[in-house]
């Protein structure tokens, strides 16, 4: 009898021993500097290449002053190092757009997800963020959201 809880799986690329997180990164003093096409492009480029480092980004929403994302980490991938690299990468793009530093609050919020139900309920909350902030009347037209990898619990 298997005493281990069900673990995350993603097609044939995500193994069954990852840690699956809900993450939030906020800008310094909640400055509204993130919801723009160049940041979205830089975010997608960085997160699409994260698989080479054992990080699989799922759904995300980029708000003006924060980012929500879901990600699975292989056992050898470092959450803190990856977040630092993501922030550095996006800061480079912000500097190219003449937005001076500092760009980020120190640290980040992380919540380890344990079930697919938790993922879905948190995603529904995140998906409605642009509506709650009165940026759009419904979530689907918000241009700064998406999914990099289809993450599912087995």
C-alpha positions in Angstrom: 0.0 0.0 0.0 1.4 3.4 -1.1 1.5 5.8 1.9 2.6 8.8 -0.2 0.2 11.5 -1.2 -0.4 12.0 -5.0 2.3 14.2 -6.5 2.4 16.7 -9.3 2.9 15.4 -12.8 3.2 17.2 -16.1 3.0 15.2 -19.3 6.3 13.4 -19.6 8.5 16.3 -18.7 7.6 16.9 -15.0 8.5 14.1 -12.7 6.5 13.1 -9.7 8.8 14.6 -7.0 8.4 18.3 -7.6 7.4 21.0 -5.1 4.4 23.0 -6.5 4.2 26.6 -5.4 1.9 29.6 -5.6 4.2 32.7 -5.8 3.7 36.4 -5.5 6.4 39.0 -6.3 5.7 42.7 -5.5 7.3 45.9 -6.8 9.1 48.3 -4.6 6.5 50.6 -2.9 3.9 48.8 -5.1 5.0 50.9 -8.1 2.7 50.2 -11.2 5.6 49.3 -13.6 5.0 45.7 -14.6 1.8 45.5 -16.8 3.4 46.4 -20.1 4.2 44.4 -23.3 8.0 44.4 -22.9 7.8 43.1 -19.3 5.4 40.4 -20.4 7.7 39.4 -23.2 10.7 39.3 -20.9 8.7 37.3 -18.3 7.6 34.7 -20.9 11.2 34.4 -22.3 12.7 33.8 -18.9 10.0 31.4 -17.7 9.9 29.4 -20.9 13.7 28.7 -20.5 13.3 27.8 -16.8 12.7 24.2 -17.7 16.5 23.8 -18.3 16.9 24.7 -14.6 14.2 22.3 -13.3 11.6 25.0 -12.9 8.2 24.6 -14.7 6.0 27.7 -14.6 2.3 27.1 -15.1 -0.3 29.8 -15.0 0.5 33.5 -14.2 -1.0 37.0 -14.1 1.2 40.1 -14.3 -0.5 43.0 -12.5 0.8 46.6 -12.5 2.5 46.2 -9.2 2.9 42.4 -8.6 3.1 39.0 -10.3 1.2 35.9 -9.3 2.5 32.6 -10.7 2.4 28.9 -10.2 5.6 26.8 -10.6 6.8 23.3 -10.0 10.5 22.9 -8.9 12.6 19.8 -9.3 14.3 18.7 -6.1 17.6 20.2 -7.2 16.1 23.6 -8.2 16.4 26.5 -5.7 13.3 28.6 -5.3 15.1 31.6 -3.9 17.9 31.6 -6.5 15.3 31.3 -9.3 13.2 34.1 -7.9 16.3 36.3 -7.6 17.2 35.5 -11.3 13.6 36.3 -12.4 13.6 39.6 -10.6 17.1 40.5 -12.0 16.0 39.6 -15.6 12.8 41.8 -15.3 14.8 44.6 -13.7 17.1 44.6 -16.8 14.1 45.1 -19.0 12.8 47.8 -16.7 16.1 49.7 -16.8 16.0 49.4 -20.6 12.6 51.2 -20.4 14.3 54.0 -18.3 12.5 52.9 -15.1 15.0 53.5 -12.3 15.7 51.0 -9.5 14.7 49.8 -7.0 12.1 47.7 -8.7 11.3 45.0 -6.2 10.2 44.5 -2.6 12.6 42.3 -0.7 11.5 38.7 -0.6 8.4 37.2 -2.0 5.3 35.3 -0.9 5.3 31.5 -1.4 2.7 28.9 -0.6 3.3 25.2 -1.1 0.3 23.7 -2.8 -0.8 20.2 -1.8 -3.8 19.5 -4.0 -5.1 20.1 -7.5 -8.2 21.7 -5.8 -6.0 24.2 -4.1 -4.3 25.1 -7.4 -7.7 25.6 -9.1 -9.2 27.7 -6.3 -6.0 29.9 -6.1 -6.0 30.2 -9.9 -9.7 31.4 -9.9 -8.7 34.1 -7.3 -5.7 35.2 -9.3 -7.6 35.2 -12.6 -10.0 37.7 -11.1 -7.3 40.1 -9.9 -7.5 42.4 -13.0 -11.3 42.6 -12.5 -10.9 43.4 -8.7 -8.4 46.2 -9.6 -10.9 47.6 -12.1 -8.4 47.1 -15.0 -10.9 45.1 -17.1 -14.6 44.2 -16.7 -13.9 40.5 -17.1 -10.6 38.5 -16.7 -10.3 37.1 -20.2 -9.3 40.3 -22.0 -6.4 41.0 -19.6 -3.3 40.8 -21.9 -0.7 40.1 -19.2 -1.7 36.5 -18.2 -1.2 33.1 -19.6 0.3 29.6 -19.0 3.8 28.4 -19.9 3.4 24.7 -18.9 0.3 22.8 -18.2 0.8 21.8 -14.5 -1.5 19.2 -13.1 -1.7 17.0 -10.0 -1.9 13.3 -10.6 
